[in-house]
Amino acid sequence: MKKVLPVLTLVLGLIALWYVAAIPMNIKEVLTQAERDGATITPASAQERRDLSNLSLVLQNPGQIGQSWSTKRPILPAPHRVVAELYDSTIHEELTGRRGIVRSGTLSNRSLIYHGLVTLSATALGFAIGATLGIALAIGIVHSRVMDMSVMPWAIISQTIPIVALAPMIIVVLYSIGVQGLLPKAIISAYLSFFPVVVGMVKGLRSPDHMQMDLMRTYNAGQTTVLSKLRLPSSVPYLFASLKIAIAASLVGAIVGELPVQKGGLGARMLAGSYYGQMEQIWAALFMAAALAATLVWAISAAERATLKKMGMAQ
């Protein structure tokens, strides 16, 4: 209970703040709709309302506050509207929708479950590629000073390129050589996920102290033996810490990679919502992405606990 209460208090506080913020954000749309319905609005002129701040409009029209949480086209939808959209685009769509799994036998392409699985596929593949490349590059950097001096700076520089600008370029180039579908999005995910793994693994592989390294030299151990018996076991905690960051970065990369493709996925869902002004759809996709990220990080944490327990390492 001591752990749950602070988290619950924070969540309730954020929800309350969300409801309060929705009032000034949506007030102009609310007043416009109320004027069309024949209500008396202050000020009466649309031009005067446009020039006033949102907070002033709220103070002058307190009777319209309640409508800010239920307007049809909100700028900031209220939390209960987002929850309703989540339910409609997952459970309700799959159980009662014409394209849902109950009636068609397959997931509906209007369902967030379907789009979440599309994003998850690209995330998993990109994470696997990025983590493998990151571990391999870290081993090379630790054992080769030339690679450390030449490759590591380029790896750092690569992360300064905005992924929003780079993703369309990758998609177009790969499309021109016939590479389509899941792989381009996975490459973008791998691009974002490999760097945290490189940094964490380099730190972990270099974590054994001089006494441990001297002991291995006393045993006349070669580089391969030192790597397998000392460096890799010592790097496991660092590896899992970097994998948690990498899996979240991989999810972001998959979502960004879906924006130019627009063939399914949470990124395409968000973009479609922005095209048609469906803010509830955007927020629902955001919450689905957050839930997916939390699940993936939890899975990495569970693997970490099991691995460290098997290795006899205290957490």
N, C-alpha and C positions, 0 to 999 in steps of 0.2 A: 504493500500500500504506500510505503514511503517513496517508492519509485514511480508509481502510477499517478499519485496526486499532483506532483509538480508538472508532469507532462500534460495531464488533463487540464490543469489550471491554465497552462500556456495555450493549449488548443482552444479552450473556451474564450480566452482573451483575444486570440487572433480572429475567431469567428465573430465576436462582438465588434471588433475593430472593422472587420469586413462589412458587416451590416451598416455600420456608421458611415464608412467610406462610400458605400453604394448610394447613399442619399444625395450628396452633391454631384456625384458622377452622372447620375441618371436624371437629375431634376429637370433639365431642359427638355428632354424627350417626354417626360411626364407632363410638364406644363403644356407642351404643344398638343399632346393627345387630349388633355383635359379641356383645352380651348376648343378643340374640334367637337368635343362632347357637350359643349355649351356651358362649361363652368366659368366662373369669374376668376380671372388671373391678374395678378399684380406683378409688374405693370402690364397693361393691356396690349401694348404694342410689341410685336415680335422683334422689331429692331431694338427697342429699349432692353428687352430681355437678353438679346444677343450681346449687348454691350456690358451688361451687369455680370458680376462674378457669380459662380454657382452657389457660393455660400450665401450671398445676398438674396438670391432667388429662393433659397430654402427658408431663410428667416422671414421673407415677405409672404410665403405661401406654406405655412406649417400644416395646413390641412391636406396637402398633397404628398406629405412625407411617406405615408404608407404605400402609395402607388410606386414609389421608387424601387420597391423590392419585388414588384410583380409586373413591371412594364414589359411589353412584348419584345422590344428591341433595345435591351439595356447596353450601356457602355461597360458597366461592371455588374454582371448578374449576381444576385444574392446567393448565398451558400445553398439554400434549399432548392433553388432553381438548377444549380449545378448538380446536386445530388439526384434530382429528378431526371436530368438529362443522362447522367451516368446509368441510372436504372433503365431508362427507356432504350438506350443504345447498347445495352448488354443483355440483361435478363429478359426484359420485355421483348426486345427485338428477336432474340433467339427462340423464345418460347411461343410467341404469338405472331411474329412477323411472317409475311409470305415467303421471304427468302431465308428465314431462320432455320436452325438445325432440326427443329421438331417437324416442320412441314417439308423441307427440302432435303434433309439428310446431311447438309453441309452448313458451315458457318456462313452467316449473311455477310455480304461485303459492305453492309451498312453498320455492322456491329463493331464496337470498339474491341471486342475479343478478337475478331478476325484481324483488325488492323494492328492490335497489340502483338499478335503472333507473327505478323509480317515483320514488324520492327524487331521483335525478339530474335528472329532467324538471322537477320543481318547483324544484330548486336553480337550474338554468340559466335558467328563465323569471324567477324572482325576482331573480336576479343581474342579468339584462339590464334589468329594470325599475328596480331599485335603483341600478345604475350610471348609467343614463340620467338618472334624476331627480337623482342626486347631482351629476353633471357640470353639468346645467342649473341647479341651485340654486347651485352654486359660482360659475358665471359671473355669475348675478344678484347674488350677495352681493358679488363683487369690484367690479362696476360700479355698484352702488347702495348707498349708505350707509344708506338707509332700510331696505332688505332686510337688510343686515348687522346693524343694530340691532334689528330686529323678528323676523326669521325664524330667525337663528342661535341665539338663546337657546331658542326653542321646539324646534329640532332637537336641542339638547343635552338639554333636559328630556325629550323623547320617549324617549331611551335609558335613562332611569332607571326606566321602567315595566317590571316583570318580564314577560318574554315568555311565561312559563308561564301567567300570569294573563290576558294580553292575547289569546293565541292562541284560546282557546275563545270569547271574546267576538266576535272577528273571524269565526270559523267560523259562529257562530249568527246573527250579523247578516247575513252574506252569504247564508246558507242561507235566511233568511226572505224575501229578495228574489229567490230563485231562482238564485243563483250557487253552483255546486257544482263538485266535481272538482278539477282542477289549480289553478285560479286562486286560491282562498282560501289554499292552502299557499304559492303563489308570492308573494302579497301579504305574508304573514308573513316570507318570506325577504327580500323587498325592504325591509321595515321594518328588518331588522337590517343589511342590506348597504349601504343608501344613506348612512348616517352616516359610515363610514370614507372613502367616496369624497368626500363633501362636505368633510371636514376636509383630506384629502390634496390635493384639487384647489384649495381656497382657498389653501393654503400654496404649491402649485406656481404658481398664477396670479399670486401676489404675489412670486414669487421673483426676477424681473428687478430689477436694481438701478437706482438713480437715473440713472446715466449712460446705460444702455440706454433707459430711458423718455425721457430728455431728447433722445437721438438720434432717437427716433421722432417727438417733437414738432418737432424741427428739420426733419424730412421732411414735416411737416404731415399726419401719418398720423391717420386717424380711429380711433375705438374698435374698429371691426370689423377694420381692418388691424392694429392693435396686438394684438388678440386672436389673429388667425390667424397673424401673422408672428412674434410675440414671446412672448406669454403662453402660448398652447397648446403650442408646442414646448418651452418651458422647464418646463412642468408635467408632461411625459411621465414622467420618472423618479418623481415624486411620485404620479402617477396609478397606475402599475403597483404601487408599494409599497402603496397603499391597496386596489387590486384584489385583492391576495393576501389581505389581511385580510377584505375584503368577501366573497370567494368562500367562505372558511371560515365566516364568519358566516351566509351564505346557506344553507349546508348545515345548520347548526344550526337555523336557522329552519324549514327544510323538515321536519326530523325532529320538531321540537316541534309543527309544524302537523299532523303525521300522528297524533299521540297522541289528540286528540279525534275524528278522522275514522275511524281504524282501518279503512281500505280499501286496505291495501297500503302498502309503504314500510318502511324500516328502523326508523322510530319505532314503527309498528304492530307490527313483529316484536319489538322490545324489550318493548313493553307486553304482548304475548301471552306472552312468556317469563316476565315477572314475575307474570302471573296464575296460571300453571301451575307456577311454581317451577322453570322450566327455565333454570338459570343459564348453561349452556353456550350456549344459544340467544341469550341476552342478550349474552354476551361475543363470540360470533361476529358478531352484528350490529354491535357496537361496533367490532370490528376491520375489518369491511367498510366502515363509515363512515369510519374513520381512513384506510384505503387509498384510498377515494374522495376524501377531502379532500386527501391527498398528491398524487394524480393531478391534481386540479384546480389546485392550487397550482403543480405542475410545469408544467402547460400554460400558466398565466399567465406563469411565469418564462421559458418558451421563447418566448412571444410578445414578452416584454420584450426578451430578447436580440436577437431578429430585428429588432424595431422600432428599438432603439438603434443597432444595427449599420447599418441602412439610413440612419439619420439622422446617422451619423458621430460618435456620442457615445460616449466611453469609459465602460466600466462599472467 
